[in-house]
Amino acid sequence: MAKMVKKSVAPFYLVAALWLGWALLLPLYRPLHYVLAGVASAIVFVLGKAIWPNKAYQTPDPQPGAPRPEAKAEEPGAPKPEKKTTGDSELDKLVEQKDLALSEMRRLNQAIEDEKISAQIDHLEDTTAKIIQHVVENPQKRSQISRFLNYYLPTTLKLLNAYDRMDAAGVSGTNIDGTMGKIETMMDTVVAAFDKQLDALFGDVAMDISTDITVMENLLAQEGLSGGMRAGGL
């Protein structure tokens, strides 16, 4: 795993604000004044780093022997890998939408440090992949996920992007804290909704299995084969 660090800009803003306030309210025309301002800046910067530290996250290492992406780009005339197709242009668009959504979820998961949100994104990624793959394998169910694709999925990504931007701002305030809190609460509902969408896709399968079980139970009962020993010692 490669460790990446996202540096916080909050300490620099604090130092800039200190110099602006010093210039407006305190003298700044002797060398001693600049020395004092410099010392104060160092203290403010250290405090800012302590309150808003840099964020570290990890990215997966490339597999041994795998070609580097930049090497591919530098090879003129290199053949492009064939794009997989289902033979149905609408289903191909669906697969592409799934790939884009999952890629964005992975990016957000790397950027967001909150453990609960991260675990929820993992779950949403897995559930989204299963929902769309099921429809690709059963195209007649495409209409069942139209609202999921056109509203629930993109809106969820929008909420997570807003959470990531506010978290990266590195400051606390009524708007930021309040909005992030609402998103955290909403994520519980979103996870449950995605699960229900996947469960709904198996409604017809559940009904068929239930019918088969009922028919088998009735036949076994008629033949005297349900419960206890079967006739003839079988």
N, C-alpha and C positions, 0 to 999 in steps of 0.2 A: 504494500500500500504506500502511495506517495502522499506525504503530508504537505498540505497547502495552507497558507496563512492569509487571512483577510485582515488587513490592517485597519484599525479604527481611526477615523479622522477627527473624532470628538476632541482629543487632547490638543490638536492643532487649532481648532476653533476656539478653545478656551484661552490659549496663549494669545491668539489674535485679539480676542475680546479684552484680555488683560491690557495689552498695549494700547488699544483704543481708549479704554477707560482711564488708563494712566495719563495718556496725552491730554485728555479732556479735564481731568480733575487734579492731577499732581504735576509738579514741576519736572521738566525734562530738558534742561539746558546745560547741565554740568555732567562731567564724566561719572560722578558718583551716582547721579540719578539713573544713568543707563545701567550702571552696575547693579543697583538695587532692583531695577526693573528686570534685568536679566536673571537675577537670583529668584525673584518672584515668579518669573516665567518658568524656570526649571522646576520649582516646587509645584506650580499649577499643572505642568505637563506630567510630572510623576503621579500626581493625584488623579489626573484624567486617565492615565494609563491603568491605574488601579481600579477605577470605577468602570471604565469602558475598555477592557483589554482586547487585544487582537483575538480573532476567532480562528481556530485551527480546525481543519477537516481533512479527511483522507480520500484519495481517489485510487481506484484499483490500478495496480501495476499491469503493464501490457504482458501478455503471455510470452514465455521464452520463444524466440524464433519468429514471433509475429512481426510482420512488416510495419514500420512506422508510418502513420498517416501522411507525414510530410514527404516521405520517400515516394509514395504513390503519386503525389501531386507533381513531383519533379520529373517523373518519367514521361516524356512526350510520346504521344501515340499509344500509351499503354491501354490495353482493352479494358473497358469498364465491366464490372461484374454484372451478369444478367439479373434483371429485376424480376423477382418471382411474381407470377400472376395466377389468379384463380380462374381466368377465362371469362370473368364477368367484370366489366369496368366498374360497376357500382360496388361490388365486393372488394375490388382492388382499392377503391377510394376509402372504403371502410378499414381495410388493413393499414393503409397509410395513415389514416386518422388515429388508429390505435398506436402505431409506432411513434407518432409525434407526441401523443399524450403521455405515453410511458416514458419517453425520453425527457419530457419536461418534468415529470414527477421525480425522476432520478436526479435531475439537476437541482430541484427544490429540496430534495431530501439531503443532498450534500451540503446545501447552503444553510438549512435550518437546523439549529443545534438542539432545540427542545426535544427531549427523548420521547415524550408521548406523541407529539405531532409527527416525529420521524417514524414511529411505529405505525401510526395511522396511515401515513403515506405509503409505507410498505404494503399494508393491507389493501389500500385502494388500488395500488399498482397491480397487485395480484388479481383482485376482483375484476378490475377493468379488462385485463387481458382475457380472463375467462369469459366475461360477458360477450365481448366482441368475437372471440374465437368461436364461441357456441353459435353465434348468428352467422358467421362465415360458413360454418358446417351445416347450418340449417337456415338457408336464405329466406324461407317463408316466414321467419320470425323477425325479419328486419323492422317491420312497423312497430314491434313491441318496444324497441329501444330508441325510437325517434326522439322522444323528449330527453332521454338520457344523453344522447349524442349531441343534441342541439342546445340543451340548456344545463342539465345537471353537471355534466363533465366539464364543459368550458367554464362554467361559473365556479366550480370547485377549484380549478386551476387559477382563476382570477383571484379568489380569496387567498390561496396559498402564496401567490405572487405578492399580494399586498402585505401579507404577514411577513414575508421575507424582506421586503423593502423597509418596512417599519422596524423590524428587528435589527437590520443592518444600520439604521440611522444612529443607533447607539445612544439615544436619549430617551428620557422618560417624560411623559406629559399626558394631559387629560385625553387628547385625541388619540395618541398612539397607544397608550395603555388600554383605553376603553375599547378601541377597535380590535386590538390583538386579543383581548379577553373575549370579545364576542365571537371572533373567528375560532378560538380554542373551544368555546362551548358548542359552536355550530358543527365542528368537526365530528363530534359524537353522533350527531344526527345524520351527517353525510355518510359516515361509515355504515350506519344501519340501513340507510336508503340504498346504497350500492349493493349491500348484501341481499336486500329484498328484491332488487331488480334481477340479480342473478337467480335467486330462488324462483321468481315468477316465470323465468324462461323454461323451467323444468315442470311447469304445471301440467302440460299435456302428458309428459312422461310419467309423472306421478299418478295421473288418472288412469293411464293404460295399465300400469303395474297393479294398481288397486283393483281394476277390473279382472286382470288375470288371476290375482290372488283369490278374489271372491269366487270366480268360476272354478278354480282348482279346489278350493275348500268344499264347494258344493259337490263336485264330482267325487272327491275322496270320501265325503260323507255318504253319498249314494252307494259307493262300492264297499262301504264299511271299512275303509282304509285310514280313516282319521282317528287318531287317539287309540290307545291300547294295542293289543296284538291284532294283526291282520288275519283274515280268514285263511285256512289252509296252512297256517304256521308260517306264512311268508312275511 
